[in-house]
Amino acid sequence: MKVLIVFTHPNANSFNHALLENIQAGLESSGNEVLVKDLYQEGFNPILSAAELAELHKGKIPPRIAIEQKQLLWADSLVFIYPLWWFDRPAILKGWFDVVLTNGLAFEYSSEGVKGLLKHKKAKVIITAGGSKQYFIDNDALQLIHRPVTDGTLSFCGIKDVSHKIYYDIANLSDNERLAILEETKHSGQNF
């Protein structure tokens, strides 16, 4: 299987980066081909310009978008890793979705409504949160964490097998708890 990992965290020494390393190791140990897009490290421009939007409306794909879309379409499956910021993905990842998942590639409108066009076998969304799970339960916010990406983007674009894993209270975990999460993440890559 060909797996595109879209990684979003500005700190290369973060726990998120350790999650990336472990799921990538698990995927590769099971014989998968893996391509990592580290949006911050690449300096990805998350802004869809007016000129690019005008080109897209004319049916033309601007060169930088074509490169991103080629990487997306190369993959059979997708993995997204990011920290929860303000109950959503970081802005750079939202911008990646805005720039890459265009009408005609990821979805289309017809008289029957919207139709998702992405044919990826599956997607996995891995999120780290600073708050405790109980905080999100108490504030009736559990669905707010994963729905923008799992339902609002990936399912909308036609990917039916979308799972998510949220790791809570990251800043307060013990070293042993963190090691257990990293091992779990590696194992999920091996069995993806």
C-alpha positions as CSV (number, residue, x, y, z in Angstrom):
1,M,0.0,0.0,0.0
2,K,1.1,3.6,-0.7
3,V,0.5,5.8,2.3
4,L,0.8,9.6,2.4
5,I,1.3,11.0,5.9
6,V,0.5,14.7,6.2
7,F,2.3,15.9,9.4
8,T,1.6,19.2,11.0
9,H,3.7,20.4,13.9
10,P,6.3,23.2,13.9
11,N,8.6,21.5,16.4
12,A,10.8,18.7,15.2
13,N,11.3,17.6,18.8
14,S,7.6,17.4,19.7
15,F,5.7,14.4,20.8
16,N,3.8,14.7,17.6
17,H,7.0,14.1,15.7
18,A,7.7,11.0,17.7
19,L,4.2,9.8,16.7
20,L,5.1,10.4,13.1
21,E,8.4,8.5,13.4
22,N,6.6,5.5,15.1
23,I,3.7,5.2,12.7
24,Q,6.0,5.6,9.8
25,A,8.3,2.8,11.2
26,G,5.2,0.6,11.7
27,L,3.9,1.2,8.2
28,E,7.3,0.6,6.5
29,S,7.9,-2.6,8.6
30,S,4.7,-4.0,7.1
31,G,6.0,-3.3,3.5
32,N,4.1,-0.1,2.8
33,E,5.6,2.7,0.8
34,V,5.4,5.9,2.8
35,L,5.6,9.5,1.7
36,V,5.8,12.1,4.5
37,K,4.6,15.7,3.9
38,D,5.9,17.8,6.8
39,L,4.0,21.0,6.1
40,Y,6.0,23.2,8.4
41,Q,9.4,21.8,7.4
42,E,8.5,22.2,3.8
43,G,7.3,25.8,4.3
44,F,4.0,25.0,2.7
45,N,2.0,28.1,1.7
46,P,-1.5,27.5,3.1
47,I,-3.1,30.5,1.2
48,L,-5.1,29.9,-1.9
49,S,-4.6,33.1,-3.8
50,A,-7.2,34.9,-5.9
51,A,-5.1,34.2,-9.0
52,E,-5.0,30.4,-8.2
53,L,-8.7,30.3,-7.5
54,A,-9.4,32.1,-10.8
55,E,-7.2,29.5,-12.6
56,L,-9.1,26.6,-10.9
57,H,-12.4,28.1,-12.0
58,K,-11.1,28.0,-15.6
59,G,-10.3,24.3,-15.2
60,K,-6.5,24.9,-15.0
61,I,-4.5,23.6,-12.1
62,P,-1.7,26.0,-10.9
63,P,1.7,24.3,-10.8
64,R,2.2,24.2,-7.0
65,I,-1.3,22.7,-6.6
66,A,-0.7,20.1,-9.3
67,I,2.4,18.9,-7.4
68,E,0.5,18.6,-4.1
69,Q,-2.4,16.8,-5.9
70,K,0.0,14.4,-7.6
71,Q,1.3,13.4,-4.2
72,L,-2.2,13.0,-2.9
73,L,-3.3,10.8,-5.8
74,W,-0.1,8.7,-5.5
75,A,-1.4,7.3,-2.2
76,D,-3.8,4.5,-1.6
77,S,-4.4,5.6,2.0
78,L,-3.8,8.7,4.2
79,V,-2.6,9.5,7.7
80,F,-2.9,12.9,9.3
81,I,-1.0,13.8,12.5
82,Y,-1.6,17.2,14.2
83,P,-2.1,18.9,17.6
84,L,-5.5,20.2,18.5
85,W,-5.4,24.0,18.4
86,W,-8.6,25.9,19.2
87,F,-10.7,22.7,18.7
88,D,-9.5,22.2,15.2
89,R,-6.4,21.5,13.1
90,P,-3.6,24.0,12.8
91,A,-4.2,26.7,10.1
92,I,-1.5,25.4,7.9
93,L,-3.3,22.0,7.6
94,K,-6.6,23.7,7.0
95,G,-4.9,25.6,4.2
96,W,-3.5,22.4,2.8
97,F,-7.0,21.1,2.5
98,D,-8.2,24.4,0.9
99,V,-5.4,24.4,-1.6
100,V,-5.2,20.7,-2.5
101,L,-8.8,19.3,-2.3
102,T,-10.3,21.1,-5.2
103,N,-13.6,20.8,-7.0
104,G,-13.2,18.2,-9.7
105,L,-10.4,16.4,-7.9
106,A,-11.7,15.7,-4.4
107,F,-15.4,16.3,-5.0
108,E,-17.9,17.6,-7.5
109,Y,-21.4,19.1,-7.5
110,S,-24.2,17.7,-9.6
111,S,-28.0,17.9,-9.8
112,E,-28.0,15.1,-7.2
113,G,-25.8,17.0,-4.8
114,V,-22.1,16.7,-3.8
115,K,-20.2,13.6,-4.7
116,G,-16.8,12.7,-3.1
117,L,-14.2,11.7,-5.7
118,L,-11.3,10.5,-3.6
119,K,-10.8,6.8,-3.9
120,H,-8.4,6.3,-1.0
121,K,-8.9,3.0,0.8
122,K,-8.8,4.6,4.2
123,A,-7.6,7.4,6.3
124,K,-6.4,7.7,9.9
125,V,-6.4,10.9,11.9
126,I,-4.1,11.1,14.9
127,I,-4.6,14.1,17.2
128,T,-2.9,15.3,20.4
129,A,-4.8,17.4,22.8
130,G,-3.6,19.4,25.8
131,G,-6.8,19.0,27.7
132,S,-8.0,15.9,29.5
133,K,-10.7,13.7,28.0
134,Q,-12.9,14.6,30.9
135,Y,-12.6,18.3,30.0
136,F,-14.0,17.6,26.5
137,I,-16.7,15.3,27.9
138,D,-17.8,18.0,30.5
139,N,-18.0,20.6,27.8
140,D,-19.8,18.3,25.3
141,A,-16.9,18.8,22.9
142,L,-15.7,15.3,22.0
143,Q,-17.2,15.4,18.5
144,L,-15.7,18.8,17.9
145,I,-12.2,17.4,18.0
146,H,-12.3,15.0,15.1
147,R,-15.3,15.9,13.0
148,P,-13.8,18.8,11.1
149,V,-11.3,16.4,9.4
150,T,-13.0,13.0,9.6
151,D,-16.5,14.0,8.6
152,G,-16.2,17.6,7.4
153,T,-13.3,17.0,5.0
154,L,-12.4,13.3,4.3
155,S,-15.8,11.7,4.3
156,F,-17.1,14.6,2.3
157,C,-14.4,13.9,-0.3
158,G,-15.5,10.2,-0.6
159,I,-13.2,8.4,1.8
160,K,-15.5,6.1,3.6
161,D,-13.1,4.3,6.0
162,V,-11.9,7.1,8.2
163,S,-10.7,6.5,11.8
164,H,-9.3,8.8,14.4
165,K,-7.3,8.4,17.5
166,I,-7.1,11.3,20.1
167,Y,-4.4,11.3,22.7
168,Y,-5.5,13.6,25.6
169,D,-3.6,15.5,28.3
170,I,-0.3,15.2,26.5
171,A,1.6,17.7,28.6
172,N,0.8,15.8,31.8
173,L,1.6,12.2,30.8
174,S,4.4,10.2,32.4
175,D,7.3,8.9,30.3
176,N,5.8,5.4,30.6
177,E,2.4,6.6,29.3
178,R,4.1,8.4,26.4
179,L,6.2,5.3,25.5
180,A,3.0,3.2,25.6
181,I,1.3,5.6,23.2
182,L,4.3,5.5,20.8
183,E,4.3,1.7,20.9
184,E,0.5,1.7,20.2
185,T,1.1,4.1,17.3
186,K,3.8,1.9,15.8
187,H,1.5,-1.1,16.1
188,S,-1.3,0.8,14.4
189,G,1.1,1.5,11.5
190,Q,2.0,-2.2,11.3
191,N,-1.7,-3.2,11.1
192,F,-2.9,-0.3,8.9
